[in-house]
Amino acid sequence: MQVVLKEDIEKLGKRGEIIKVAEGYARNFLLPKGKALPATAGNLKTIEREKRRYLVRAAKEKEDNEALARRIAGVSCTVVRKVGEHDVLYGSVTSSDIAEYLHSQGIDVDKRRILLEEPLKSLGIYTVPIRLHPEVTAEVKVWVVKE
């Protein structure tokens, strides 16, 4: 059965593509969940209109996120923590701490977008990436200093 995808589906295709799938997969999963439409002439026209609108919206989102990335690049985040012997932190600096600092600077970023592999547990200067958009990644300097 041929269907037109209404959204990107991993390992299957991108939004607006016409693909051939098993009838059961289309009938039981793709169509009821609203992820695809049958490949008819009317549906193809509808998808093309939606695709154009989606591309315009995606370009605007990317442009906004690039502007936000430039703002984030100008910010350096300083986190003050208590330390013990050998300059080891009590606790750690997490993505929540970085998101809080950015919020205090007037920049709202979801903590899940901050790509901190593991919490920062020692003093120093770190460069932490923030994924704002699939194509836009900002970097913020994080200074972990002792109290």
JOFEN-V787634 format. One line per field, one symbol per residue. phi: phi as a letter, one per 40 degrees, with the letter a starting at -180 (. if undefined). psi: psi as a letter, one per 30 degrees, with the letter a starting at -180 (. if undefined). Layout:
BEGIN
phi = ???
psi = ???
END
This chain:
BEGIN
phi = .cbbccacbdgbicdgccbbbcdcccccbccccgcabccbccccccccccccccccccccccccccccccccccbbcbbbbcbbcffcccgabbcccccccccccgbcbccccccccadcbacibbbbcbccadbbbbbbcbbbbcc
psi = kklkkflkkkgellkfkklklkeeeeefdeeefgfllkileeeeeeeeeeeeeeeeeeeeeeeeeeeeeeeeffkkkkkklklalghkkjalklfeeeeeeeefggjjkkfffjijelkkgllakkjkkjjelffkklkkkkjjll.
END
